[in-house]
Amino acid sequence: MTFPFALGPRGAFLQYSWIYAGVLVVALVAGLAWVVGDQLSVPVLRPVGDPPADLDARSVEFPSTSGSVVHGWLSRGLAGQGAILLIHGVRGDRRDMLSRAQFLHQAGYTVLLIDLQSHGESNGKHITFGYLESRDVSGALELLGKEFSADRIGVIAESMGAAAFVLAKERPAVSAVVLESMYPTIDQALSNRLRLHLGSFGPVLATLFEMLLQPRLGITADDLRPIDRVGDVDAPVFIIAGSSDEHTTPQESAAIFAAASQPKELWLVPGAAHVNLHDFAKEEYERKILEYFARYLHSPPRRRR
């Protein structure tokens, strides 16, 4: 039988030094993944203020099964024109969707903008990348369905907000959906983002962060795979993304489009990165969105409520 000390005192010391160094490196990387996870999942709560006068909106709130009281703005439009839920991305709030709400309101649509849990004025313990936020989406759709039962309902959701819509398990029916810059899986989302900031080390850290999802947030990476659920959306789907997006690549958006059910459309905005696509391509964005919703949401009569 051979024992480590058969190498001699110096050999044994060097052998165990490498082991200890390896354990230390693993511990440091795991610790870094925990810190990164804290930064990614910490709530971003802040006052949002009053809606702008041109939106003619009132403040609303409702309890969500996410555990949050969700806050938002609701602006009434023309009866029969349609009602549209607007859902912001990660670390944002309802104001990120304001420019969309304004042109839709001018076109006669009812619009509801919300702060997802752990964002803006909606309380929460952690950002969960669409998991708990999906329950806020369901609650918002229920509100629209009850208050505007004669209207067809549409959705515009961006990035994590798009994932939250697709991941919702108890989702009221909608008539048309716009998904912007949605990640396909949390693995791809984290790997892409961390690679941009940390180079080739980023995907390693992303894998470790995924392993910490369960002890930290009570969810797993399998809970955060919108690409597996997008085919279950029982409504026309319009997928929009930037052709130069490195957070959600054009190839990933094409894969999401392939997984979606018909009827569906895809628009890769030329030159756009992971940005506010309405701001980037304002005129063409508004034209395409208004044509899309006119096709699926309008129903007579149209009178001001």
C-alpha positions in Angstrom: 0.0 0.0 0.0 1.3 3.4 -0.9 0.8 6.4 1.3 1.0 10.0 0.4 4.0 10.5 2.7 5.9 7.9 0.7 6.6 10.9 -1.5 8.6 12.4 1.3 7.6 15.5 3.4 8.2 17.9 0.5 6.3 15.8 -2.1 3.4 15.4 0.2 3.3 19.1 1.0 3.3 20.0 -2.7 0.6 17.4 -3.5 -1.8 18.7 -0.8 -0.9 22.3 -1.6 -2.4 21.7 -5.1 -5.5 20.1 -3.6 -6.0 23.0 -1.2 -5.4 25.5 -3.9 -8.0 23.8 -6.1 -10.5 23.9 -3.3 -9.7 27.5 -2.7 -10.2 28.4 -6.4 -13.6 26.6 -6.5 -14.7 28.3 -3.3 -13.7 31.7 -4.7 -15.5 31.1 -8.0 -18.6 29.9 -6.1 -18.4 33.0 -3.9 -18.1 35.2 -7.0 -21.1 33.4 -8.5 -23.1 34.1 -5.3 -22.1 37.8 -5.4 -23.1 38.1 -9.1 -26.4 36.4 -8.2 -27.0 38.9 -5.5 -26.5 41.8 -8.0 -28.7 40.2 -10.6 -31.6 39.3 -8.3 -31.6 42.2 -5.9 -34.9 44.2 -6.1 -34.9 47.5 -7.9 -37.6 49.4 -6.0 -38.1 53.1 -6.6 -40.9 55.6 -6.8 -42.4 56.0 -10.3 -44.4 59.2 -9.8 -47.6 60.2 -11.6 -48.5 59.3 -15.2 -47.9 62.0 -17.8 -51.0 64.1 -18.6 -51.1 63.0 -22.2 -51.7 59.4 -21.2 -54.9 60.3 -19.3 -54.2 57.4 -16.9 -55.0 56.5 -13.4 -52.9 54.6 -10.9 -54.0 51.0 -10.2 -52.9 48.2 -7.9 -53.8 44.6 -7.4 -52.5 41.7 -5.2 -50.6 39.1 -7.1 -50.0 35.4 -6.3 -46.2 36.3 -6.6 -46.7 37.8 -3.1 -46.4 41.3 -4.4 -48.9 44.1 -4.6 -48.5 45.1 -8.3 -48.7 48.8 -9.2 -49.4 50.3 -12.6 -51.1 52.9 -14.8 -54.4 52.3 -16.7 -55.6 54.4 -19.5 -59.0 53.9 -21.1 -59.4 53.9 -24.8 -62.2 53.4 -27.4 -64.6 50.5 -26.7 -64.0 47.7 -29.2 -60.5 49.0 -30.1 -58.7 46.6 -27.8 -56.8 46.6 -24.5 -53.1 46.1 -24.4 -50.9 45.0 -21.5 -47.3 46.5 -21.6 -44.6 44.6 -19.7 -41.1 45.9 -19.0 -37.8 44.1 -18.9 -35.4 43.2 -16.1 -34.4 46.0 -13.7 -36.8 48.4 -15.3 -40.3 49.6 -14.5 -43.5 50.7 -16.2 -41.9 53.9 -17.5 -39.8 51.9 -19.9 -43.0 51.1 -21.8 -44.4 54.7 -21.6 -43.6 55.7 -25.2 -45.4 52.6 -26.5 -48.3 53.4 -24.3 -48.6 56.9 -25.6 -48.8 56.1 -29.3 -51.2 53.2 -28.6 -53.4 55.5 -26.4 -53.4 58.0 -29.2 -54.6 55.3 -31.6 -57.5 54.6 -29.2 -56.3 51.5 -27.3 -56.8 50.9 -23.6 -53.3 50.4 -22.1 -52.2 49.0 -18.8 -48.5 49.4 -17.7 -47.3 47.5 -14.7 -44.3 47.2 -12.4 -43.4 43.6 -12.1 -42.7 42.2 -8.6 -39.3 43.5 -7.2 -39.4 46.4 -9.7 -40.5 50.0 -9.4 -43.3 50.3 -6.9 -44.2 46.6 -6.7 -42.6 45.0 -3.7 -40.7 41.7 -3.7 -37.7 39.9 -2.2 -35.9 38.8 -5.4 -36.0 39.3 -9.1 -36.7 35.8 -10.5 -36.1 36.4 -14.2 -39.7 35.7 -15.2 -40.8 33.0 -12.7 -42.7 34.9 -10.1 -43.1 37.8 -12.5 -45.3 35.5 -14.6 -47.9 35.5 -11.8 -48.0 39.3 -12.0 -48.7 39.0 -15.8 -51.6 36.7 -15.1 -53.0 39.1 -12.5 -52.8 42.0 -14.9 -54.6 40.1 -17.7 -57.3 39.1 -15.2 -57.8 42.8 -14.3 -58.1 43.7 -18.0 -60.5 40.9 -18.7 -62.8 41.8 -15.9 -62.8 45.6 -16.5 -62.9 45.4 -20.3 -64.7 42.2 -21.0 -66.0 43.4 -24.4 -62.4 44.0 -25.7 -59.9 41.7 -27.2 -56.7 41.8 -25.3 -53.1 42.2 -26.6 -49.7 42.2 -25.0 -46.4 43.9 -25.7 -43.6 42.4 -23.5 -39.9 43.1 -23.6 -37.0 40.9 -22.6 -37.7 39.4 -19.1 -41.2 40.7 -19.3 -41.7 38.6 -22.5 -40.3 35.6 -20.7 -42.7 36.3 -17.8 -45.7 36.2 -20.2 -44.6 33.0 -21.9 -43.8 31.2 -18.6 -47.2 32.1 -17.0 -49.1 28.9 -16.1 -52.4 30.4 -15.2 -52.7 32.9 -18.1 -56.1 34.3 -19.3 -56.7 34.2 -23.0 -55.3 36.9 -25.2 -55.8 37.7 -28.9 -52.4 39.0 -30.0 -48.9 39.0 -28.5 -45.7 40.9 -29.2 -42.5 39.4 -27.7 -39.4 41.6 -27.9 -35.9 40.5 -27.3 -36.9 37.5 -25.2 -34.3 35.1 -24.0 -34.7 31.4 -24.9 -33.3 29.9 -21.8 -31.7 31.3 -18.6 -28.5 29.5 -19.5 -28.2 31.3 -22.8 -29.3 34.6 -21.3 -26.7 34.5 -18.5 -23.9 33.1 -20.7 -24.3 35.8 -23.3 -24.4 38.6 -20.8 -21.5 37.4 -18.6 -19.4 36.6 -21.7 -19.8 40.3 -22.7 -18.5 41.5 -19.4 -16.1 38.7 -18.3 -15.0 37.1 -21.6 -14.6 33.3 -21.8 -14.9 33.0 -18.0 -18.5 34.3 -18.2 -20.2 31.0 -19.2 -18.5 29.2 -16.3 -19.8 31.7 -13.8 -23.3 31.4 -15.5 -23.3 27.6 -14.9 -22.4 28.1 -11.2 -25.1 30.8 -10.8 -27.7 28.3 -12.3 -26.6 25.8 -9.7 -27.4 28.4 -7.0 -30.9 29.2 -8.3 -32.5 26.5 -6.1 -30.9 27.5 -2.8 -31.2 31.2 -3.5 -34.6 31.6 -5.3 -36.3 28.2 -5.0 -36.3 27.7 -8.7 -34.2 25.8 -11.2 -32.9 26.5 -14.7 -35.6 24.2 -16.1 -38.2 26.7 -14.8 -36.7 29.4 -17.0 -36.9 28.1 -20.5 -39.4 30.3 -22.5 -38.4 28.6 -25.7 -40.0 25.4 -24.4 -43.3 27.2 -23.7 -43.7 29.7 -26.5 -45.4 27.0 -28.7 -48.2 26.9 -26.1 -49.2 30.5 -26.6 -52.7 30.2 -28.0 -52.7 33.5 -30.0 -50.9 35.1 -32.9 -47.3 35.9 -32.0 -45.1 38.7 -33.3 -41.4 38.2 -32.4 -39.2 41.3 -32.6 -35.5 41.5 -31.9 -32.4 43.4 -32.9 -30.2 42.1 -35.7 -27.1 43.1 -33.7 -28.3 42.0 -30.2 -25.6 40.2 -28.3 -27.8 39.6 -25.2 -30.4 37.6 -27.2 -28.7 36.8 -30.5 -30.6 36.8 -33.9 -30.0 33.0 -34.0 -31.7 32.6 -30.6 -34.6 34.8 -31.7 -34.9 32.7 -34.9 -35.0 29.5 -32.8 -37.8 31.0 -30.6 -39.7 31.9 -33.8 -39.3 28.3 -35.1 -40.7 27.0 -31.8 -43.8 29.3 -31.8 -47.1 28.2 -33.2 -48.8 29.7 -36.2 -49.8 32.4 -36.9 -46.5 34.1 -36.2 -44.3 36.8 -37.6 -40.6 37.7 -37.1 -38.9 41.1 -37.5 -35.2 41.5 -36.9 -34.7 45.2 -36.6 -31.6 46.1 -38.7 -28.7 47.3 -36.6 -30.5 47.2 -33.3 -28.8 45.8 -30.2 -30.6 44.9 -26.9 -32.3 48.3 -26.7 -35.7 49.9 -26.6 -36.8 48.9 -30.1 -39.5 51.5 -30.2 -37.0 54.2 -29.6 -34.6 52.7 -32.1 -37.0 52.3 -35.1 -39.9 54.6 -34.0 -41.8 55.1 -37.3 -41.5 51.5 -38.6 -42.1 50.1 -35.2 -45.4 52.1 -34.8 -46.5 51.2 -38.3 -45.9 47.5 -37.8 -47.5 47.4 -34.3 -50.6 49.3 -35.3 -51.1 47.1 -38.4 -50.7 44.0 -36.3 -53.1 45.0 -33.5 -55.6 46.4 -36.0 -55.7 42.9 -37.6 -56.3 41.0 -34.4 -57.9 43.3 -31.8 -60.4 45.6 -33.5 -64.1 44.8 -33.0 -67.0 47.2 -33.5 -68.4 49.4 -32.1 -65.7 52.0 -31.2 -66.9 54.6 -28.8 -65.1 56.5 -26.1 -65.7 55.0 -22.7 
